[in-house]
Amino acid sequence: MAESPPVHVEILSNAQNIQIGEQNNCVVNGNQYISSNDRATLIQLLQPILDASHTRDRETSPPNSACFPGTRTDVIRAIVAWADSTLLWNTHVLWLYGYVGCGKSAIALAVALKFEERNRLVGSFFFFRNTGDRSRMTRFATTLACQLAAAIPEAAPFIEKAVKAEPGLLKSNLVAQLRRLVYEPFKAAAKRGRLLKTSLLKGPFLIVIDGLDECEDRQDVQAFIDDMLHFFKRNPLVPLRFFITSRVEQHIQGLLENDQVRLTNLVNHCSRKDIDTFMCTYFEAEKLRNPVVKAYIREHGDWPTKENKDLLVDHISGSFIFASALFKYIVDPTNKRSTPMERLPHTLNMSPGLDTLYKQTLSRSQDLPHSSIIISTLALLFEPLPIIGIAELLRIETFEVVRVLVNLQAIIHIPGTDDIPVTICHTSLRDFLTTESRSGCFFAPPSLHLYLADCCHNLKEEQRTGTFAASTKIRLPLSSSTRCSLFPHSRKIPGSSPLL
């Protein structure tokens, strides 16, 4: 997994500018920093989530979204201009909202990278449902605090002081942690020379929060928004901005539709030109790679025709996740029953809501042994498991898991090795699988919740030192207490699971 931004160690080249304080803090040119040893201790105390920021490995820690080169330039430029503004009447918060798959996470990543390059990114947090602590608020404040200490060393002593002064702070409520570990340390550091100069000459600093709707702790989400707006109301001159993305959810919308927040509907920035650029580039690459497509073009002329491509771009209607999923379906190398040329016309009948595509893709493994339980396990796990972990949990052979998943690469990330977690491309697939009215025969029924709990219990009871099952949790909606942890092992448990 990718780690959060590295903790920078200050290089102290001028001994005359260094003073060592009572707590091993260093003062360099009038700016106070904590020592590298104290920083390591601070990281241990804060226990940040290492794969929550924009620097994570997106292959193993979704969402794996990035803006395609040359696309989304207008909306990114507008967000950067807002964040750069030092006008007194400028809002401190921008909320970018939109429907599933319109590119919010990709834009959040692009903005975070731009401000990281400018050395004005305080931190970032990318929520993602059913990924353990990344779908909760439990370690949100401490993760941001750790990133703040790394990005702005001047803030680290204030964070350290807060932790030492209040032993119960790390167990206290979210609002208290955000105030004492993030807002107040940043505010204190911002009054000092380097940060004050940076903010005056270059502009405010930025925190990026993506997928706030993916967080399961709705009350804490509301508390975070309410307290954040209250902080900025009391501190209108603090050089800090929050860029937040999410779908439109009532508990978020009700608080962010506020005079203190700039609202941006991404639907208004979904350019047909961007989708056309995306599809043209990928089709050109496929024509160079695929021998079947090459042979077709030699005999029939260019593919797809401009007419078919225009129809496809119009049908996609601005949804990048739909565009990506359709392209993967069209060129799927594992589908030997039809050619890309035959599959393309079928996509024009698929609903842009993705349900038709999900059903079409899942049907390819529908008749295989254990297909239902394997797919449902992906939807119900609190944290993702690798292929070998799924096999051990369900007591089936690893090759049987691979056999089912290999047909689903248009909608599921299949890692290159058996010990890297299998993740879904987008949380809309989990919503689909857990909503019977949408998924029909692919629905994960309540009986599977109980069955997975039993599998987890049996594995935990055995405590086999040779098994693999990754350290994770199974989320069981029937009861918040019905969760069990699996222990890390390395050898497969023999046996097979019954088909439900």
Residue, then its C-alpha position, 0 to 999 in steps of 0.5 A: m500500500a502507498e504511504s502518506p507523504p514522507v515526514h521531512v527531516e530538516i537539514l540544519s546546516n548552520a549551527q548558530n541558528i539552532q537551539i535545542g528546547e526542553q522537549n528536544n525541539c529545534v529552532v531554525n531561523g526563528n522557526q520551531y520544529i520537532s526532532s526527527n525522533d519526536r516525529a517518529t514518536l508522533i506518527q506512532l501516537l497518531q496512527p495515521i491511515l497510510d493509504a488514505s491520501h492521494t499518494r496511495d497505490r490506487e491499484t490496491s486502494p481505490p478509487n483508481s481514478a485519474c484525469f485523462p490527459g487533456t481532459r477536465t482542464d476547465v473545471i480544474r482551472a476554476i478550482v485552482a483559481w478559487a483556492d489561489s484567491t486571497l480575496l477577503w470575501n472568498t469562501h473557504v470551502l468548495w463543494l464539487y458534487g455530481y452523480v456516480g462516475c462523473g469524475k469527482s475523484a479524478i479531479a480531486l487527485a489532479v487538484a491535490l497533485k497541483f497543490e503538492e507541486r506548489n508546496r501548499l497541500v496540507g493533506s488529503f483524504f480519499f474516503f471509499r466505502n467498505t475499506g475499513d477505516r477509510s470508510r469511517m471518521t475514526r482516524f480522519a483527524t489523526t491522519l490529517a494531523c500527521q500529513l499536516a506535520a509532514a507538509i508544514p513542519e512548523a505545525a508539528p510542535f503544536i500537534e505534539k504539545a496538544v497530544k502531550a497536554e491532553p492524554g485522552l485527546l486521541k480517544s476523544n470526539l472528532v470535533a475535539q481532535l480536528r480542532r486541537l490537532v489540525y485547525e489550531p496547529f495550522k492557525a498557529a503555524a500560519k502566523r510564523g514567518r515562512l508560512l505567512k510569507t507563502s500565503l501572502l505571496k502565493g496564496p492559501f493552503l489546501i486540504v482535499i477531501d474526496g468521496l465524503d458520501e462514502c463515509e458511513d459515519r453520517q453524524d460525524v460527517q455532519a459534525f465535521i462540516d458544522d465545526m469546519l464552517h464554524f471555525f472559518k466563521r470565527n477565523p475568516l483570515v486563516p489561509l486555509r481552504f477545503f476542497i470537498t467532493s461527494r455525491v448529493e446526499q441529504h446529510i451533506q447537502g443540508l449543511l454545505e448549501n451555505d453562503q460560506v461554501r462555493l457550490t460546483n455541479l460537475v454535471n455542468h462541466c462534463s464536456r462531450k469533447d473530453i469523452d471524445t478525446f478519451m474514447c478516441t485515444y483508447f480506440e487508437a491504442e486498441k487498433l495498434r494492439n489487437p490483431v483481430v481488430k487489425a485484420y478487420i480494418r484491413e478488410h473493412g476499413d477504419w473501426p469504429t466508424k465516425e458515425n458509430k463513435d459519435l453515437l457511442v460518445d453521445h450515449i455515454s453522456g459525460s460519465f467517465i466511469f461509464a465510458s471506461a467500463l464500456f471500453k473495457y467491455i468492448v475490447d475485453p480480451t477474455n471474451k472469446r465468444s464475440t469480437p470487439m466489432e460485434r460488442l460495440p453495437h450492443t453497448l448502445n442499448m446499455s443504460p448509462g446507469l451501469d446496471t445493464l453493463y453490470k448484469q451483462t458482465l456478471s452473467r459471464s461467470q454466472d454458471l461457474p461453481h461458487s460464482s454467487i458466493i465469490i461475487s457476494t463476498l466482494a460486496l460484503l467484505f468490510e475490507p478487501l481480501p486477496i484471491i488466496g484470502i477469499a479462497e481460504l475464507l470460503r474453503i474453495e480452491t484458489f483457481e476457482v476464485v480466479r476462474v470466476l473473477v477473470n471474466l469480470q475485469a471490466i468491473i473488478h480490479i484483478p491484481g497481478t498476484d494472488d496476495i494483493p487485495v481484489t477491489i471493485c472499480h466503483t462503489s456503484l457495483r456494491d450498491f447494485l449487488t446489495t439492492e435486490s430491485r436492481s441486481g435481481c439474480f445477482f443480489a447478495p441475500p441475507s443468508l450470505h451475511l450469516y454464511l460469511a459470518d460462520c466462515c469467518h468464525n470457523l477460520k478464527e476458531e481454527q487459528r491455523t498458523g499456515t493460512f493466509a486470510a488477510s487482517t480484515k473485517i466482514r461487514l454484516p448489516l444485520s447487526s453492527s456488533t456482528r463483525c469479526s476479524l481475520f488473522p493473517h496466515s499463509r497456507k490454504i485451508p482444505g475443503s470446499s464451501p456449499l453453493l447457496 
